[in-house]
Amino acid sequence: MNRNVAPRLAAALLIVCGGTLAVAPGAIAQNKTEGRTLTLGGSGGAGGPILTRKELRDCLERQEAVTKARAEIDAERTALDKDRTTIAQEQEALKTARAGIDSSREAVASLNQRYRELGERVEAWNDRSKAAQERSGATAERERRQLERERQEIQKTQTALDAEREKLASGNEQSVNDYNDRAAKVDGRVKDWNARNNALFERAEKVNADRDLWAGECANRRYREDDEILLKKGAK
């Protein structure tokens, strides 16, 4: 009986051992297929401790915030550049308007010179007229008739100059007022643009600092791909 039992026990032991050996390859294969480790910066040579899921969530949120802020700054920069182009065009238009005003001032200067010349002519006429009144005879009478014709010419010139002065005064005053109003508005837009540009520059500096800090603390730190997948699914 002892000889019959021994072989059966040996066979049973072989079966058990065989079953144990069959499980081992499966366990080894499972270890080999664990999730990959990646980096937010895309570098494969990162070192240091692997980010915990909480740290990874924080890094992803910071990355999203920096990306959003950067996009907003780029959009505002585009708008500012567009406004700067518009302001530059308005400044060029002001230069043209100023040239017209300067031209009007030249016309005024010319008019004033002709008034002075007319004044000198009037003084000369008065002297001649006074002298003619003191004389008599045919020669004096002819001179008085000549003086009368000159008086009429002087009066016509005076009338023409006065009309030109009224026209220039009215047009020039309106042009100057319009120019000053436009210049004040452009100056206001320039000040506003400069303030917005300075504020945007300060925001951009802060975003750049946040980005650099994120790069140092997150970009080259490894994390588990499985943690990222879980976070995207809403895991905490």
Backbone bond lengths (Angstrom), bond angles and torsions (degrees), N, CA, C in turn:
res aa  C-N    CA-C-N  psi(-1)  N-CA   C-N-CA  omega(-1)  CA-C   N-CA-C  phi
1 M - - - 1.470 - - 1.516 110.28 -
2 N 1.291 116.26 -36.56 1.450 118.79 -179.47 1.505 112.15 -64.40
3 R 1.268 117.31 -35.26 1.462 119.45 178.75 1.515 111.54 -68.41
4 N 1.339 117.04 -32.33 1.467 119.48 -179.22 1.532 111.69 -74.28
5 V 1.336 118.28 -33.18 1.469 120.62 -177.97 1.524 111.63 -74.01
6 A 1.268 117.76 -39.28 1.459 121.78 -175.31 1.516 113.51 -56.46
7 P 1.333 118.89 -47.77 1.478 117.58 179.88 1.514 112.51 -60.81
8 R 1.333 117.98 -37.30 1.470 120.09 -179.42 1.525 111.28 -65.87
9 L 1.310 117.05 -39.82 1.456 119.76 177.01 1.520 111.08 -63.99
10 A 1.271 117.38 -41.22 1.468 121.32 178.26 1.510 111.13 -61.92
11 A 1.305 116.58 -41.21 1.464 120.65 179.91 1.521 110.86 -64.66
12 A 1.327 114.75 -40.50 1.455 118.74 179.79 1.518 110.90 -64.05
13 L 1.288 117.04 -39.93 1.452 120.11 178.45 1.522 111.93 -63.18
14 L 1.312 115.84 -38.06 1.460 119.88 179.21 1.517 111.01 -65.57
15 I 1.288 117.70 -37.75 1.461 121.20 179.89 1.528 110.59 -66.19
16 V 1.332 115.46 -44.23 1.456 119.53 179.61 1.512 111.30 -62.65
17 C 1.312 115.45 -45.65 1.460 119.06 179.70 1.518 111.23 -62.49
18 G 1.319 115.77 -40.50 1.470 119.37 179.38 1.514 111.07 -62.40
19 G 1.332 116.66 -39.65 1.458 119.54 179.12 1.517 111.68 -65.34
20 T 1.316 117.18 -38.15 1.448 120.32 179.20 1.514 111.54 -65.13
21 L 1.288 117.34 -41.73 1.458 121.63 178.99 1.523 111.45 -66.01
22 A 1.295 118.33 -30.73 1.462 121.55 -178.33 1.522 111.85 -70.16
23 V 1.328 119.08 -26.42 1.452 122.30 -178.50 1.525 111.47 -77.53
24 A 1.297 118.51 -33.53 1.456 123.00 -173.65 1.519 114.56 -56.42
25 P 1.333 120.57 -46.17 1.478 119.71 -179.51 1.521 112.44 -59.36
26 G 1.337 116.68 -35.55 1.464 119.40 179.22 1.517 111.40 -64.00
27 A 1.276 120.54 -41.69 1.456 123.91 179.52 1.512 111.07 -64.96
28 I 1.311 116.90 -41.00 1.465 120.72 178.34 1.525 110.49 -63.97
29 A 1.300 118.50 -42.43 1.473 122.39 179.92 1.522 110.96 -63.22
30 Q 1.326 118.73 -36.97 1.466 122.37 179.50 1.521 111.20 -63.67
31 N 1.310 118.25 -40.93 1.448 121.57 177.46 1.520 112.00 -62.89
32 K 1.293 117.30 -36.12 1.459 121.89 -178.51 1.518 112.31 -70.54
33 T 1.308 119.44 -22.56 1.465 122.03 -175.93 1.534 112.11 -102.19
34 E 1.345 119.11 16.09 1.447 120.74 175.50 1.540 110.10 -62.01
35 G 1.391 117.60 155.60 1.456 122.37 -175.65 1.519 113.66 -55.95
36 R 1.324 115.74 151.61 1.458 121.38 -179.37 1.519 110.88 -76.62
37 T 1.307 115.29 160.86 1.465 120.33 170.95 1.528 107.95 -108.66
38 L 1.339 115.28 135.88 1.464 121.67 -177.77 1.533 108.43 -128.05
39 T 1.322 116.24 -179.54 1.462 121.44 172.99 1.517 108.53 -131.95
40 L 1.311 116.70 148.68 1.465 121.22 178.84 1.517 111.27 -68.38
41 G 1.333 115.98 -25.82 1.453 119.68 178.43 1.514 113.66 -87.07
42 G 1.322 117.49 -1.34 1.455 121.25 178.16 1.509 114.32 78.50
43 S 1.340 117.52 8.48 1.463 120.04 -179.40 1.512 109.99 -89.03
44 G 1.280 115.99 134.20 1.456 120.41 179.80 1.504 113.05 -89.00
45 G 1.329 118.79 -8.81 1.462 121.82 -175.89 1.508 113.12 -104.84
46 A 1.342 117.78 24.67 1.451 120.45 -178.22 1.514 111.03 -72.38
47 G 1.307 115.20 152.60 1.454 119.42 178.25 1.501 110.40 -127.81
48 G 1.326 115.47 -166.11 1.449 119.96 179.59 1.515 111.29 85.75
49 P 1.326 116.55 174.03 1.468 120.85 -178.97 1.522 111.63 -62.90
50 I 1.311 115.58 146.38 1.462 120.48 176.70 1.525 108.89 -70.66
51 L 1.323 116.42 138.47 1.453 120.89 179.61 1.523 110.40 -61.40
52 T 1.319 115.82 136.68 1.459 118.59 170.11 1.525 108.48 -71.73
53 R 1.320 115.58 167.36 1.454 117.83 -179.69 1.523 110.66 -62.28
54 K 1.326 117.16 -38.20 1.470 121.18 178.37 1.527 110.36 -64.30
55 E 1.331 116.66 -43.54 1.458 120.27 178.03 1.514 111.27 -64.50
56 L 1.335 115.52 -39.46 1.470 119.63 178.70 1.526 110.17 -63.57
57 R 1.326 117.48 -42.89 1.463 120.21 178.49 1.527 110.77 -60.33
58 D 1.326 115.74 -43.43 1.456 120.23 178.63 1.526 110.95 -61.89
59 C 1.319 116.95 -44.02 1.470 120.60 -179.85 1.521 111.50 -64.66
60 L 1.333 116.51 -40.54 1.464 119.97 179.48 1.529 110.51 -66.18
61 E 1.323 116.99 -40.12 1.467 120.13 178.74 1.517 110.73 -65.80
62 R 1.315 117.63 -40.73 1.462 121.26 178.16 1.523 110.68 -65.79
63 Q 1.333 116.25 -39.79 1.465 120.30 178.22 1.525 110.43 -62.40
64 E 1.322 116.97 -43.01 1.464 120.95 179.19 1.524 111.06 -64.50
65 A 1.343 116.28 -40.82 1.459 120.41 -179.53 1.530 111.14 -64.63
66 V 1.336 116.30 -42.75 1.462 120.21 179.07 1.527 110.68 -64.91
67 T 1.329 116.16 -42.94 1.468 120.35 -179.93 1.525 110.94 -62.48
68 K 1.334 116.61 -42.83 1.463 121.15 179.18 1.523 110.93 -64.66
69 A 1.341 115.92 -45.83 1.461 120.20 -179.90 1.522 111.12 -62.88
70 R 1.314 116.56 -39.53 1.462 121.15 179.16 1.529 110.68 -63.82
71 A 1.333 116.66 -40.63 1.464 120.77 179.14 1.529 110.87 -65.37
72 E 1.349 116.38 -40.90 1.468 120.35 178.54 1.523 110.65 -63.78
73 I 1.319 116.62 -41.60 1.466 120.60 179.60 1.521 110.56 -64.93
74 D 1.327 116.89 -41.53 1.467 120.29 178.70 1.523 110.59 -62.53
75 A 1.345 116.34 -40.34 1.469 120.06 179.46 1.530 110.61 -65.61
76 E 1.337 116.91 -42.04 1.462 120.14 178.64 1.521 111.20 -68.04
77 R 1.317 117.17 -35.26 1.460 120.34 176.90 1.519 110.37 -63.52
78 T 1.337 117.00 -41.20 1.465 120.65 177.90 1.529 110.33 -61.64
79 A 1.352 116.04 -42.95 1.462 119.98 179.09 1.526 111.01 -65.40
80 L 1.321 116.96 -40.51 1.466 120.77 178.63 1.528 110.97 -64.18
81 D 1.310 116.91 -41.57 1.471 120.13 178.54 1.527 110.76 -62.92
82 K 1.331 115.89 -37.66 1.469 119.87 177.67 1.521 110.36 -65.89
83 D 1.334 116.44 -43.74 1.469 120.32 178.55 1.529 110.94 -63.84
84 R 1.325 116.40 -37.22 1.463 119.55 179.51 1.529 110.57 -63.44
85 T 1.325 116.88 -39.30 1.464 120.60 177.55 1.527 110.67 -63.48
86 T 1.338 115.90 -42.80 1.468 120.16 179.34 1.525 110.81 -63.67
87 I 1.333 116.46 -43.53 1.471 120.48 179.66 1.531 110.32 -63.09
88 A 1.327 116.98 -40.50 1.463 120.42 178.99 1.532 110.64 -62.40
89 Q 1.329 116.81 -37.74 1.463 120.68 177.73 1.530 110.53 -66.01
90 E 1.333 116.23 -40.42 1.466 119.80 178.73 1.529 110.71 -66.31
91 Q 1.314 116.20 -36.63 1.469 119.31 177.70 1.529 110.89 -65.55
92 E 1.308 117.27 -38.40 1.466 120.57 176.62 1.521 110.58 -65.22
93 A 1.340 116.66 -39.63 1.467 120.39 177.68 1.526 110.62 -63.90
94 L 1.327 116.78 -35.77 1.462 120.57 177.00 1.521 111.23 -64.78
95 K 1.339 116.15 -37.97 1.462 119.30 177.70 1.530 110.52 -60.55
96 T 1.332 116.11 -41.11 1.471 120.45 178.48 1.525 110.43 -64.12
97 A 1.352 115.64 -43.57 1.465 119.56 178.53 1.524 110.65 -63.63
98 R 1.326 116.35 -39.61 1.462 120.09 179.51 1.526 110.46 -64.32
99 A 1.332 116.45 -37.59 1.465 120.01 177.79 1.527 110.47 -61.53
100 G 1.354 116.24 -38.13 1.463 119.67 177.82 1.515 111.43 -65.64
101 I 1.330 116.84 -39.49 1.469 121.10 178.38 1.519 110.28 -66.09
102 D 1.331 115.83 -42.43 1.471 119.27 177.94 1.523 110.80 -61.52
103 S 1.345 115.62 -37.78 1.458 119.67 177.93 1.528 110.44 -64.17
104 S 1.340 115.75 -39.25 1.464 119.73 177.63 1.513 110.76 -64.52
105 R 1.315 116.31 -37.19 1.464 119.87 178.30 1.527 111.09 -64.91
106 E 1.320 115.64 -35.51 1.466 119.02 175.97 1.521 110.50 -65.18
107 A 1.353 115.02 -38.27 1.467 118.91 178.00 1.528 110.43 -65.12
108 V 1.336 115.92 -38.90 1.468 120.08 177.69 1.522 110.28 -64.23
109 A 1.313 116.35 -41.85 1.474 119.93 178.75 1.523 110.45 -61.98
110 S 1.340 115.45 -41.30 1.461 119.52 178.06 1.530 110.98 -64.12
111 L 1.332 115.89 -40.93 1.466 120.20 179.02 1.530 110.61 -63.35
112 N 1.307 116.62 -42.77 1.474 120.01 179.49 1.531 111.52 -62.42
113 Q 1.324 115.71 -37.21 1.454 119.44 178.50 1.530 110.22 -64.84
114 R 1.314 117.02 -41.13 1.460 120.18 179.43 1.529 111.33 -68.61
115 Y 1.329 116.60 -32.75 1.470 119.53 174.26 1.527 110.26 -63.53
116 R 1.331 115.91 -41.97 1.473 119.01 178.74 1.525 110.64 -62.98
117 E 1.326 116.14 -42.99 1.463 120.11 178.75 1.526 110.80 -63.28
118 L 1.340 115.91 -38.92 1.465 119.63 177.97 1.530 110.11 -65.79
119 G 1.316 116.60 -38.81 1.464 119.79 178.26 1.518 111.55 -61.88
120 E 1.330 116.15 -41.93 1.462 119.80 178.08 1.515 110.31 -64.66
121 R 1.315 117.27 -37.78 1.468 121.53 179.13 1.529 110.02 -65.92
122 V 1.347 116.07 -39.82 1.470 120.07 179.52 1.530 110.25 -64.76
123 E 1.338 116.40 -42.64 1.469 119.54 178.92 1.534 111.13 -61.27
124 A 1.342 114.61 -43.10 1.467 118.30 178.84 1.523 110.29 -64.01
125 W 1.315 116.87 -40.04 1.476 121.07 179.45 1.524 109.89 -63.81
126 N 1.305 117.25 -42.87 1.476 119.76 179.82 1.528 111.49 -61.22
127 D 1.331 115.98 -40.85 1.472 119.51 179.30 1.529 110.45 -64.12
128 R 1.315 115.88 -44.34 1.469 119.70 -179.44 1.534 111.20 -66.66
129 S 1.338 114.64 -39.23 1.473 118.41 -179.15 1.531 110.77 -65.39
130 K 1.314 117.32 -40.31 1.464 121.32 179.15 1.523 110.87 -63.51
131 A 1.347 114.26 -41.27 1.471 118.44 179.72 1.527 110.82 -67.44
132 A 1.333 116.95 -38.18 1.468 121.08 -178.96 1.518 110.87 -66.72
133 Q 1.307 116.86 -33.83 1.469 120.22 179.84 1.517 112.08 -66.71
134 E 1.320 115.93 -25.03 1.461 120.59 -177.96 1.531 112.28 -85.12
135 R 1.324 115.26 -9.48 1.465 118.67 -179.55 1.523 110.08 -107.32
136 S 1.308 113.78 164.82 1.474 119.42 178.50 1.523 108.24 -136.37
137 G 1.291 114.63 173.67 1.444 119.12 179.13 1.518 111.74 101.65
138 A 1.358 114.30 176.08 1.465 120.86 -175.78 1.515 111.62 -63.66
139 T 1.336 115.26 -39.66 1.473 118.15 -178.60 1.524 110.43 -63.65
140 A 1.292 116.44 -43.22 1.460 120.75 179.66 1.520 111.47 -64.73
141 E 1.359 114.17 -36.99 1.472 117.94 179.56 1.525 110.62 -66.33
142 R 1.333 116.93 -42.95 1.480 119.31 177.03 1.528 110.72 -60.55
143 E 1.323 116.45 -40.88 1.474 119.98 -179.27 1.534 110.40 -64.87
144 R 1.341 116.60 -37.09 1.463 119.24 179.32 1.530 110.93 -67.21
145 R 1.348 115.85 -36.52 1.473 117.98 176.88 1.528 110.65 -66.48
146 Q 1.326 116.10 -39.13 1.464 120.75 177.18 1.530 110.79 -63.40
147 L 1.323 113.90 -40.90 1.467 118.07 178.88 1.537 111.40 -64.60
148 E 1.309 116.10 -34.90 1.476 119.37 179.05 1.528 110.51 -66.44
149 R 1.346 115.81 -42.12 1.470 118.50 177.24 1.530 110.36 -62.73
150 E 1.335 117.21 -40.76 1.460 120.18 178.42 1.531 111.03 -65.87
151 R 1.343 115.67 -36.63 1.460 118.77 178.14 1.521 111.40 -60.61
152 Q 1.331 115.67 -41.53 1.458 120.00 178.80 1.539 111.28 -65.69
153 E 1.338 115.83 -39.37 1.469 119.20 177.19 1.525 111.18 -64.80
154 I 1.340 115.16 -40.80 1.470 119.68 178.32 1.533 110.23 -62.65
155 Q 1.322 115.59 -40.42 1.464 119.65 -179.94 1.521 110.88 -64.63
156 K 1.346 116.57 -41.63 1.471 119.80 177.26 1.530 111.27 -62.39
157 T 1.324 114.95 -42.78 1.465 118.98 178.79 1.520 110.35 -63.02
158 Q 1.337 116.01 -42.79 1.466 120.84 178.08 1.526 111.13 -58.93
159 T 1.340 115.72 -45.24 1.465 120.58 -179.33 1.527 110.94 -62.39
160 A 1.342 115.88 -43.39 1.470 120.12 -179.75 1.528 111.19 -64.63
161 L 1.325 116.24 -42.87 1.464 119.92 179.39 1.531 111.51 -64.86
162 D 1.319 116.42 -39.42 1.463 119.78 179.18 1.533 110.95 -64.22
163 A 1.336 116.29 -40.72 1.465 120.15 178.98 1.530 110.47 -64.68
164 E 1.345 115.88 -42.41 1.466 120.02 178.55 1.524 110.90 -64.03
165 R 1.331 115.70 -38.27 1.466 119.71 179.87 1.526 110.63 -64.18
166 E 1.345 117.22 -43.25 1.466 120.86 179.10 1.525 111.11 -61.66
167 K 1.325 114.66 -42.94 1.467 119.04 179.94 1.520 111.50 -64.26
168 L 1.325 116.10 -45.72 1.461 119.75 -179.93 1.524 111.47 -66.01
169 A 1.318 116.45 -41.20 1.466 120.17 -178.17 1.520 110.85 -63.06
170 S 1.330 116.03 -44.15 1.464 120.13 -179.32 1.526 111.05 -67.53
171 G 1.333 116.58 -50.00 1.470 120.33 -178.13 1.513 112.60 -66.86
172 N 1.318 116.24 -41.51 1.461 119.82 -177.40 1.524 110.73 -68.25
173 E 1.306 117.13 -40.02 1.462 120.22 179.56 1.525 110.87 -62.82
174 Q 1.340 116.17 -43.50 1.462 120.21 179.27 1.524 110.80 -65.53
175 S 1.327 115.32 -41.43 1.469 119.35 179.79 1.523 111.24 -63.43
176 V 1.321 115.57 -42.54 1.467 119.84 179.88 1.526 110.41 -65.08
177 N 1.331 116.77 -43.29 1.461 119.94 179.20 1.527 111.45 -63.02
178 D 1.349 116.18 -43.53 1.467 120.04 178.29 1.526 110.80 -62.97
179 Y 1.321 115.17 -43.10 1.466 119.14 -179.88 1.523 110.69 -62.36
180 N 1.318 116.93 -45.66 1.467 120.27 -179.28 1.527 111.48 -62.08
181 D 1.340 116.52 -39.80 1.468 119.68 178.23 1.529 110.82 -63.81
182 R 1.331 116.20 -46.01 1.467 120.06 179.66 1.516 111.11 -64.74
183 A 1.326 116.95 -41.18 1.464 120.70 -179.68 1.524 110.99 -63.54
184 A 1.334 116.72 -39.24 1.467 120.37 179.52 1.529 110.69 -64.90
185 K 1.335 116.03 -40.24 1.463 119.59 179.14 1.532 110.86 -66.05
186 V 1.324 116.54 -42.18 1.465 119.95 179.02 1.529 110.25 -64.83
187 D 1.324 116.78 -41.25 1.465 119.77 177.31 1.526 110.92 -60.14
188 G 1.329 116.16 -40.34 1.463 120.13 177.63 1.513 112.14 -63.29
189 R 1.346 115.93 -41.09 1.459 119.71 178.55 1.522 111.34 -66.98
190 V 1.318 116.74 -35.97 1.471 120.44 178.22 1.524 110.16 -64.65
191 K 1.324 117.24 -45.34 1.467 121.09 179.13 1.520 110.83 -62.60
192 D 1.342 116.19 -43.27 1.460 120.21 179.12 1.530 110.73 -63.35
193 W 1.338 115.75 -42.09 1.477 119.62 179.98 1.521 110.33 -63.38
194 N 1.319 116.56 -43.67 1.466 119.60 -179.92 1.528 111.16 -62.23
195 A 1.338 116.86 -40.41 1.467 120.19 179.31 1.522 110.39 -64.66
196 R 1.330 116.42 -44.76 1.467 119.86 179.20 1.518 111.12 -65.33
197 N 1.320 116.53 -38.77 1.459 120.31 -179.51 1.532 110.73 -65.51
198 N 1.338 116.49 -42.08 1.463 119.99 178.70 1.525 111.08 -64.45
199 A 1.339 116.00 -42.24 1.466 119.76 178.79 1.523 111.28 -63.38
200 L 1.327 115.66 -40.91 1.469 119.34 179.20 1.516 110.82 -66.16
201 F 1.318 116.99 -37.95 1.468 120.32 178.35 1.529 110.33 -61.75
202 E 1.330 116.62 -42.96 1.463 119.82 179.45 1.528 110.95 -64.67
203 R 1.334 116.72 -40.72 1.468 119.43 177.36 1.517 111.26 -64.23
204 A 1.328 116.11 -40.36 1.463 119.86 179.41 1.527 111.24 -63.87
205 E 1.331 116.06 -38.46 1.465 119.97 177.35 1.527 111.02 -62.35
206 K 1.329 116.54 -41.02 1.467 120.28 179.09 1.522 110.82 -66.40
207 V 1.338 116.33 -43.59 1.464 119.73 179.23 1.522 110.32 -63.10
208 N 1.318 117.06 -39.92 1.468 120.13 178.00 1.529 110.71 -63.20
209 A 1.339 115.85 -39.22 1.466 118.99 177.78 1.525 110.46 -65.73
210 D 1.346 116.90 -41.81 1.469 120.27 177.26 1.519 111.11 -62.51
211 R 1.336 115.46 -40.12 1.469 119.33 179.36 1.522 110.93 -64.76
212 D 1.332 116.92 -43.06 1.463 119.99 179.63 1.524 110.93 -64.92
213 L 1.334 116.30 -39.47 1.461 119.56 178.29 1.517 110.43 -65.22
214 W 1.334 116.12 -41.78 1.464 120.17 177.30 1.523 110.55 -61.80
215 A 1.329 116.06 -41.83 1.467 119.40 -179.68 1.519 110.78 -61.62
216 G 1.328 116.75 -38.95 1.456 119.56 -179.48 1.512 113.60 -73.45
217 E 1.332 116.35 -32.82 1.461 120.02 -175.25 1.517 114.25 -97.53
218 C 1.332 117.18 -19.28 1.468 119.28 -173.07 1.532 114.96 -128.31
219 A 1.326 116.91 -40.26 1.465 119.58 -166.72 1.520 113.40 -57.18
220 N 1.327 118.30 -41.85 1.463 120.86 -175.35 1.523 113.20 -107.32
221 R 1.326 115.07 17.43 1.462 119.04 172.51 1.522 108.94 -90.26
222 R 1.323 115.67 138.55 1.465 119.61 179.81 1.520 110.67 -77.24
223 Y 1.315 115.33 152.30 1.459 120.91 173.54 1.515 108.55 -145.73
224 R 1.321 115.25 161.50 1.463 120.47 -179.77 1.523 109.56 -85.37
225 E 1.299 114.82 130.19 1.457 119.74 178.39 1.523 111.21 -59.20
226 D 1.321 116.36 -35.65 1.460 119.74 179.27 1.523 110.98 -61.68
227 D 1.360 117.09 -37.89 1.458 119.56 178.15 1.514 110.86 -64.11
228 E 1.322 117.11 -39.67 1.466 120.56 178.57 1.529 110.86 -63.21
229 I 1.328 115.59 -42.02 1.479 119.33 179.40 1.510 110.45 -63.22
230 L 1.326 117.00 -42.91 1.459 120.68 179.57 1.523 111.89 -64.54
231 L 1.343 116.82 -40.55 1.456 121.56 178.88 1.540 110.55 -62.37
232 K 1.308 116.88 -40.35 1.456 120.74 179.56 1.528 111.09 -66.75
233 K 1.331 115.05 -23.98 1.459 119.63 177.86 1.520 111.90 -87.56
234 G 1.346 117.14 -0.97 1.452 120.72 177.18 1.502 115.12 102.57
235 A 1.317 117.67 7.31 1.462 119.70 -179.97 1.536 109.72 -69.08
236 K 1.309 115.37 154.35 1.462 121.82 178.93 1.533 110.64 -96.92
